[in-house]
Amino acid sequence: MKTDKIVTRLVESYGNWFEDADHLESGRMTKELYPYDAIFTPIEINKIKIKNRLVMAPMGNISMIDETGRPNDQMIDYFVERAKGGVGLITTGLVPISQGIDPTVEEPGGLSYFPRIDRSRSVFAGWRDLAAGVHSHGAKIFIQLTPGLGRVGNPQCLLTLKKLPRSASWNPNFYMPDIPSAPLSDRQIKNIVSKAGQAAADAKAANIDGVYLHGHEGYLLDQLTNPAFNRRKIGRYANWQTFGLDLVKEIRERVGPDYPIMYRIDLSLALNETYGEKMDNKSLKKFKDGRTVNMTLSYMKNLVKEGVDIFDVDLGCYDNWWLPHPPAGMPPGCFLDISKLAKDFFKINKILSNAGKEVPVVAVGKLGYPDLAEQALRDKKADMIMLGRPLLADPYWPEKAYKGEVEDIRPCIGCQEGCVNEFVEGGHPQCAVNPRTSFEYAMPLDPPEAKQKKNIAVIGAGPAGVEAAITAAKRGHRVKLIEKTAEIGGKAIAGSVPKIKYEFDNYKIYLERQVQEMSKEENFEYLPNTEATIDWLEKEKFDSIIFANGAKEIIPPFDGIKKANIVEATELLRNPELIAGAKNAVVIGGGVVGCETAYWLKYEQGLDVKVLEMEKYFMNHVCTANRGHIIYYLEKAGVELLNCTKVIGFEDNAVKVIQNTSKTVPDPYLVWHPILPENVKNPLATKLKLEEKERVIEADLFVMAIGNRPENHLFYEAQRKKIAPELYNVGDSLKSAKVLEATRAANAVARRI
């Protein structure tokens, strides 16, 4: 198998990168390099000037349109908010141009959950309004055109439209590998080329500033321009470069010489480097012959000849999704070596665009830290910096960086629960730490002043409590934030201990600062080390009480539980000294907390670790990228994952389990295709058989990560005694929830009171 040394080195480094203290520190919200002269230097792309070096990444716009594909107020205000925040260039999410050819971008009845620019003049007004709104705030906008999804599209088209997914060759579908993707004909491919030219011409007519081709991550453009997926033997498009070159040539002819064309590309799929001998499985075995880095650079040179003005570059595809969608545990600036490689290639070979300019290279991948972004530009590792999730977390990242207010930037936590997983599950992009994301059209930046100022108690200073308290105080209410411990952050305190959770630690620090700053206001009081009892709450005579006092960890009453050294995961993370003397650990519970704790125990504490999970899948309902990254590097480190394994009791320094040893039990380390949502039935899935076997596993330390139970007794007692006219229960104290759900509910309640 062909591999690249630089790709191999990077893939191998993404498990223990945090051992480099300087690299870890680069992921902090510091401002040692302020003022950011490199970031806020203008740049020309073809004939247009961008006011700074910041680009909003294509962060989705799925289900933010009406059902004809026309951009609606929700989508327009979502992008305009980022323009208000000061970003120089905005790119839209993917906009398919292959309806009628690629069935994975179609919905029954001619409806769409993707924006469209190809449908008819009925969609144009939405695009013109979007362009006008972005331009009003000094930003430029490029539309991201995609030839389609192909093998990474939803295979439900087989049921809803009676059509197979399509691809460059016969390729297995990413979600259901037993479903094949049929090859497109040359005629269909030429039709896509024609549609791309028309879409680009329409975008130009709609006052959009440029087009952006969606050529990375194994989508249809990548499938047709990568020999891993394109194994055609005859016809025009058997040459893997031809489709991309034809596409650019057609667009350039339709829009003229001065209109910018941007291309998103992966320098390598990194599949061989990721999986090695595992490439022989049925899902991946056809994909061994992917583009090398040198092949990709040669292709990029040819794309420039046909009219591409600017590239952004990354690594990976859907089948190793944590690379093109780097999650919480990936390092800051994870692809800067890749952007520098591409930039140096253009410079050394003196490659200029058709406009006679150097070809800018945009760096991507966890660059939401102003000092890191500035240093990358100063070191000539890239010409522009792409920010996706950081701009969902805080649209005003650019403005705050320009002013030097870095500590007030709301940091992304890398969870991908709102921005990615929400639309995978059927919703639209949102943000765990910013409840306004995608709701800007209905939720003003400054919450409206309360008509009646009330005395409000907020119990619990975790993410939900802080969000509720600060939002209510900004509206003019008199707020007391009550926390029974000395620390702000709730579950974020323990959750930010592992070094791979450095972004969660940034968020905890941000919450602390917000409370500190708000405490300077007369209408806000923070009461740490204070337990809110029913009697105290009654005496204070609050008008409203918001209960955000979290959840308590579950430790079931297993037989023999006192015979083993058992500790709960959150307690262990907050008190690492409890590990003392242990060499072997068993983590019970394979959700996100259990697996991240296992990662910490192995990589940072040096223990031998096993993880037990009674269900079929580890980290179910966690974003595929986050799940894949953790599980892949747990396997690399030799952590044993035992699924379909139920604890039945404990013996002296040992746990007794019943394990399903059937060959039908899913491979716990399989990360090259996702867990399907539970509402999607896979009729081709292997039926799980039961072949149980008892087993005793010895260890020095047993870590419980089974889950949480809401701490809601205080709320129900307050409700029974009617201690205030208005009582609200949010966050984990209502239902064990993710940060996304907790902050969203807290913000909604605080805006309502």
PEFENZI-V903027 format. One record per residue. N is the residue number from 0. PHI is phi in whole degrees, 0 to 359 (none if undefined). D_CENTER is the distance of its C-alpha to the mean C-alpha in whole Angstrom. Layout:
((N	PHI	D_CENTER) (N	PHI	D_CENTER))
This chain:
((0	none	30) (1	283	29) (2	222	27) (3	248	26) (4	299	27) (5	294	24) (6	290	22) (7	301	23) (8	300	23) (9	293	20) (10	300	19) (11	291	21) (12	276	20) (13	282	17) (14	267	18) (15	235	20) (16	304	19) (17	290	20) (18	294	24) (19	275	24) (20	300	24) (21	294	24) (22	295	21) (23	298	20) (24	292	21) (25	293	20) (26	265	16) (27	250	18) (28	273	19) (29	259	23) (30	221	25) (31	291	27) (32	261	27) (33	293	28) (34	282	29) (35	271	26) (36	294	29) (37	290	27) (38	300	24) (39	258	26) (40	257	28) (41	291	29) (42	215	28) (43	259	30) (44	240	28) (45	56	31) (46	252	33) (47	248	30) (48	251	30) (49	259	26) (50	289	27) (51	210	25) (52	263	22) (53	257	19) (54	239	17) (55	282	14) (56	294	12) (57	287	12) (58	265	9) (59	64	11) (60	206	14) (61	293	15) (62	58	17) (63	240	18) (64	219	21) (65	283	24) (66	285	25) (67	270	27) (68	100	24) (69	280	25) (70	304	23) (71	254	24) (72	300	24) (73	300	20) (74	292	19) (75	297	21) (76	292	21) (77	300	17) (78	283	18) (79	298	21) (80	300	20) (81	290	18) (82	295	21) (83	301	23) (84	286	21) (85	107	22) (86	294	20) (87	282	22) (88	228	20) (89	251	18) (90	244	17) (91	283	16) (92	288	14) (93	295	16) (94	235	19) (95	293	21) (96	237	25) (97	243	26) (98	302	27) (99	89	30) (100	239	29) (101	258	26) (102	292	26) (103	286	22) (104	258	21) (105	252	24) (106	239	25) (107	304	28) (108	81	31) (109	73	29) (110	273	27) (111	210	23) (112	253	20) (113	260	19) (114	299	20) (115	230	24) (116	235	26) (117	261	28) (118	289	30) (119	186	33) (120	295	34) (121	294	32) (122	266	29) (123	296	30) (124	300	31) (125	298	27) (126	291	26) (127	294	29) (128	295	28) (129	297	24) (130	300	26) (131	296	29) (132	295	26) (133	294	24) (134	296	27) (135	299	29) (136	248	27) (137	82	27) (138	258	24) (139	249	24) (140	221	22) (141	249	21) (142	266	21) (143	270	19) (144	263	21) (145	238	20) (146	295	23) (147	147	21) (148	258	19) (149	61	22) (150	292	21) (151	261	17) (152	273	18) (153	292	19) (154	286	22) (155	296	24) (156	301	25) (157	295	28) (158	273	29) (159	278	28) (160	241	30) (161	59	32) (162	229	30) (163	287	29) (164	302	25) (165	242	26) (166	201	26) (167	286	28) (168	219	29) (169	289	30) (170	230	26) (171	292	25) (172	292	22) (173	296	19) (174	282	18) (175	229	22) (176	300	24) (177	286	27) (178	266	27) (179	277	28) (180	256	27) (181	278	30) (182	289	30) (183	289	31) (184	279	34) (185	302	35) (186	295	36) (187	296	33) (188	295	31) (189	298	34) (190	295	33) (191	297	29) (192	301	31) (193	297	33) (194	297	30) (195	296	28) (196	299	31) (197	293	32) (198	298	28) (199	295	28) (200	296	32) (201	294	31) (202	298	28) (203	297	30) (204	294	33) (205	273	30) (206	72	30) (207	283	26) (208	277	27) (209	184	25) (210	246	24) (211	225	21) (212	270	21) (213	269	18) (214	250	19) (215	239	16) (216	66	14) (217	82	17) (218	286	17) (219	299	21) (220	298	22) (221	290	21) (222	297	23) (223	279	26) (224	241	26) (225	220	25) (226	296	28) (227	299	26) (228	256	25) (229	264	28) (230	246	31) (231	293	34) (232	256	37) (233	226	39) (234	93	38) (235	302	37) (236	264	33) (237	290	34) (238	282	34) (239	293	30) (240	274	30) (241	298	32) (242	299	30) (243	298	27) (244	292	31) (245	299	32) (246	299	29) (247	294	29) (248	299	33) (249	296	33) (250	297	31) (251	298	33) (252	294	36) (253	280	35) (254	254	33) (255	87	36) (256	284	36) (257	261	34) (258	268	31) (259	294	28) (260	238	26) (261	249	23) (262	226	21) (263	262	18) (264	217	19) (265	265	18) (266	293	21) (267	202	20) (268	292	19) (269	60	19) (270	287	20) (271	300	24) (272	292	23) (273	281	20) (274	253	22) (275	53	26) (276	296	28) (277	292	26) (278	299	26) (279	280	29) (280	288	27) (281	294	27) (282	282	24) (283	244	24) (284	299	27) (285	280	28) (286	256	25) (287	286	27) (288	260	28) (289	284	25) (290	299	26) (291	279	26) (292	300	25) (293	295	29) (294	297	29) (295	295	26) (296	297	27) (297	297	30) (298	297	29) (299	298	27) (300	300	31) (301	291	32) (302	296	29) (303	298	30) (304	301	34) (305	276	33) (306	136	31) (307	287	28) (308	259	28) (309	203	24) (310	234	21) (311	239	18) (312	231	17) (313	211	15) (314	229	15) (315	93	15) (316	206	14) (317	302	13) (318	286	15) (319	225	14) (320	296	10) (321	288	9) (322	279	11) (323	288	10) (324	236	6) (325	301	7) (326	273	6) (327	308	8) (328	278	11) (329	282	11) (330	284	14) (331	301	14) (332	58	15) (333	296	14) (334	243	16) (335	296	19) (336	296	21) (337	286	20) (338	295	20) (339	295	24) (340	301	25) (341	294	25) (342	299	26) (343	296	29) (344	300	30) (345	295	30) (346	291	32) (347	298	34) (348	270	35) (349	52	36) (350	272	34) (351	244	34) (352	285	33) (353	297	35) (354	274	35) (355	77	37) (356	250	34) (357	300	31) (358	273	28) (359	293	25) (360	243	22) (361	263	19) (362	275	17) (363	230	13) (364	102	11) (365	55	10) (366	244	13) (367	278	13) (368	240	16) (369	307	19) (370	296	22) (371	296	20) (372	298	19) (373	297	23) (374	297	24) (375	299	22) (376	289	24) (377	297	27) (378	276	27) (379	60	27) (380	276	24) (381	194	22) (382	256	24) (383	218	21) (384	241	17) (385	261	14) (386	240	12) (387	252	9) (388	301	7) (389	302	10) (390	277	12) (391	282	10) (392	294	11) (393	211	15) (394	301	16) (395	263	19) (396	309	18) (397	298	20) (398	297	23) (399	292	23) (400	295	22) (401	299	25) (402	278	27) (403	81	26) (404	265	25) (405	299	22) (406	294	22) (407	263	22) (408	287	18) (409	286	16) (410	276	13) (411	293	9) (412	255	9) (413	71	6) (414	286	6) (415	61	3) (416	286	7) (417	268	8) (418	285	6) (419	242	5) (420	295	7) (421	298	10) (422	278	11) (423	298	11) (424	279	13) (425	122	15) (426	259	14) (427	228	13) (428	302	10) (429	219	10) (430	213	9) (431	296	10) (432	257	13) (433	230	14) (434	297	16) (435	279	17) (436	303	14) (437	76	15) (438	243	18) (439	301	20) (440	294	23) (441	241	24) (442	226	23) (443	296	25) (444	302	23) (445	266	26) (446	299	27) (447	298	31) (448	297	33) (449	292	35) (450	291	38) (451	237	39) (452	285	38) (453	240	38) (454	271	38) (455	238	35) (456	253	34) (457	242	30) (458	257	30) (459	109	27) (460	253	25) (461	274	22) (462	306	19) (463	292	21) (464	296	24) (465	295	23) (466	299	21) (467	295	24) (468	295	27) (469	291	26) (470	297	25) (471	295	29) (472	294	31) (473	295	29) (474	274	31) (475	103	34) (476	292	35) (477	267	36) (478	240	33) (479	244	34) (480	263	31) (481	248	32) (482	228	31) (483	285	33) (484	256	31) (485	267	32) (486	238	28) (487	263	25) (488	134	22) (489	59	23) (490	296	20) (491	293	18) (492	294	21) (493	289	21) (494	295	18) (495	262	18) (496	290	20) (497	301	19) (498	296	18) (499	290	15) (500	258	14) (501	299	15) (502	288	13) (503	292	14) (504	294	17) (505	303	17) (506	293	16) (507	300	19) (508	297	21) (509	298	20) (510	299	21) (511	300	24) (512	293	25) (513	298	24) (514	293	27) (515	300	29) (516	291	29) (517	292	30) (518	294	32) (519	284	35) (520	275	35) (521	293	38) (522	265	36) (523	225	34) (524	224	35) (525	256	33) (526	241	34) (527	284	33) (528	52	35) (529	231	36) (530	261	36) (531	277	36) (532	265	39) (533	300	41) (534	298	44) (535	294	42) (536	297	40) (537	295	43) (538	295	45) (539	287	43) (540	54	43) (541	287	39) (542	282	39) (543	220	35) (544	230	34) (545	252	30) (546	269	29) (547	224	26) (548	268	27) (549	81	25) (550	221	25) (551	250	28) (552	293	27) (553	264	29) (554	232	31) (555	296	33) (556	279	37) (557	297	37) (558	299	40) (559	71	41) (560	297	38) (561	276	41) (562	273	42) (563	235	38) (564	276	36) (565	249	34) (566	219	31) (567	280	28) (568	301	25) (569	296	24) (570	296	28) (571	295	27) (572	297	24) (573	279	26) (574	225	30) (575	300	29) (576	297	33) (577	291	33) (578	283	32) (579	319	35) (580	86	37) (581	281	35) (582	240	34) (583	232	33) (584	232	30) (585	242	29) (586	263	26) (587	256	27) (588	121	24) (589	254	21) (590	280	18) (591	294	15) (592	294	18) (593	298	20) (594	288	18) (595	292	17) (596	293	20) (597	298	22) (598	300	20) (599	297	21) (600	297	25) (601	281	25) (602	283	23) (603	257	25) (604	254	27) (605	74	29) (606	275	30) (607	279	30) (608	228	27) (609	236	27) (610	234	25) (611	252	26) (612	221	25) (613	282	27) (614	273	25) (615	289	24) (616	238	20) (617	275	19) (618	53	15) (619	296	16) (620	69	13) (621	261	11) (622	310	7) (623	306	9) (624	294	7) (625	296	8) (626	297	11) (627	298	12) (628	299	12) (629	295	14) (630	293	17) (631	301	17) (632	277	18) (633	295	20) (634	297	22) (635	304	23) (636	272	24) (637	84	26) (638	283	25) (639	271	26) (640	254	24) (641	242	27) (642	266	26) (643	51	28) (644	232	30) (645	249	31) (646	285	33) (647	242	37) (648	164	38) (649	234	39) (650	240	42) (651	299	43) (652	52	39) (653	204	38) (654	241	36) (655	263	37) (656	226	35) (657	247	36) (658	245	33) (659	280	33) (660	260	34) (661	299	34) (662	293	33) (663	277	31) (664	293	29) (665	300	25) (666	295	24) (667	294	22) (668	264	21) (669	285	20) (670	234	16) (671	268	17) (672	214	17) (673	272	15) (674	280	16) (675	287	17) (676	304	17) (677	293	20) (678	274	22) (679	254	22) (680	271	25) (681	255	25) (682	293	29) (683	263	29) (684	292	27) (685	292	30) (686	287	31) (687	282	31) (688	260	34) (689	249	36) (690	224	37) (691	270	37) (692	215	39) (693	282	39) (694	210	38) (695	244	38) (696	242	36) (697	272	37) (698	194	35) (699	270	36) (700	218	33) (701	239	31) (702	248	28) (703	272	27) (704	222	24) (705	276	25) (706	144	23) (707	233	24) (708	241	27) (709	306	27) (710	272	29) (711	251	31) (712	296	35) (713	294	35) (714	299	34) (715	290	36) (716	291	39) (717	295	38) (718	294	38) (719	296	41) (720	270	43) (721	53	42) (722	278	42) (723	207	40) (724	297	40) (725	230	36) (726	235	34) (727	227	30) (728	234	28) (729	225	24) (730	70	21) (731	296	22) (732	287	26) (733	270	26) (734	202	23) (735	306	21) (736	222	18) (737	273	14) (738	304	14) (739	308	12) (740	289	16) (741	293	18) (742	289	17) (743	297	17) (744	293	21) (745	298	22) (746	295	22) (747	297	23) (748	294	26) (749	293	27) (750	285	27) (751	275	29) (752	299	32))
